[in-house]
Amino acid sequence: MNLTWLLRMAKWARHPPSPRMVKIAAIAVAAALAVVALDWLGLWPDWARVEKLPRAPRP
């Protein structure tokens, strides 16, 4: 584990995020999981899919 991550965890242990920030993070994770689940089930619309753009040839 990186020292930066250990310091960040220590900061969060001393000063935990507010309940509002925890709710926002939980909603963001739930929304991302819902999109992934809809795509996996094949229910995500075709117009919302991202297509790979062709790469420009290298000079």
Protein Blocks (a to p, Z undefined) as FASTA:
>chain_A
ZZklmmmmmmmmmmccdfklmmmmmmmmmmmmmmmmmmmnopacfklpccdddddddZZ
